[in-house]
Amino acid sequence: MSKEPKLSATKLRPVQHLLPGEGPAIWASGDTYTFKSTGRDTEGQLTVFEADIPPGGGPPPHVHHDADEAYYLLEGELEVLDGERTFTARAGDYVYIPRGRLHRFQNVGEGNSRMLVLFTPAGFENFLFEVGLPARPGETPPPVGPEEIARAVRAAPKHHLELRLPELERS
């Protein structure tokens, strides 16, 4: 019989239960991200959020140097960049991106795509909260503008994120 360590009642975290649409939401990269769990909720272990990606939405090519990313596509389809190749992920597909890998996703379809996104360890949400804007329910996210790009370029290094923006590549 295996002996599992027993946690005292003071160390047990409560079960987290959010209804659809609940959780802090922000606009970033032209998308709406609704957070279900952050590092604060999981003692730094995991970040989980729902992403609603309108046509044309999605982040630029980038590399996470300190976290693995995974997502499960709930609706729609996305063009996914993996290094030098691209592929299409459709509803029901799962994508895992190990840290250090150049990637991006982009909605090239006509309708919105939705996915459940996971990061481990947690922490990437801090970049998104720093760069994004609070989402207003019932409104569509604004297009990505020079202010958001400037915030992302400034914030990326401290969050171990490497952005591959076309305008940065040319300079």
Buried (B, 14 or more C-beta within 10 A) or exposed (E): EEEEEEEEEEEEEEEEEEEEEEBBBBBBBBBBBBBBBBBEBBEEEBBBBBBBBBBEBBBBBBBBEEBBBBBBBBBBBBBBBEEEEEEEBEBEBEBEBEBEBBBBBBBBBEEBBBBBBBBBBBBBBBBBBBBBBEBEEEEEBEEBEEEBBEBBBEBBEEBBBEBBBEEEEEE
